[in-house]
């Protein structure tokens, strides 16, 4: 297996994913990512002419129903379940001060 991805690239991906990885984990991830890239290279060499594009490898059927218009929940009913309400809406604590 060749090394297609550098440790710096693995660090960048880990940072983007907000992962804190040790040097040992970074090295293992580099090997795993190299393996994935090797598989992608092998897959790209397959002849797919005449193969219909699919979203799933097996036949799937969606359980669909007719769209039916129904009355929605009245505001008073929704606010009855709220811990707090204010001016006809849900009252929630501030998340960020200022601005």
TAZIVEN-V147311 format. One line per field, one symbol per residue. psi: psi as a letter, one per 20 degrees, with the letter a starting at -180 (. if undefined). burial: 1 if it has 16 or more other C-alpha atoms within 10 Angstrom, else 0. A space follows every 10 residues. Layout:
BEGIN
psi->???
burial->???
END
This chain:
BEGIN
psi->prohprhhhg ggggghjlpo qrhghggghg gghggghggh gghiiqojpi ppqrhqhqpq ppoqrqpppq papqghgghh iqgqqpljrp pqqqhpqa.
burial->0000001001 1000000000 0000011011 1011101100 0000000000 0000000000 0000000000 0000000010 0000000000 000000000
END
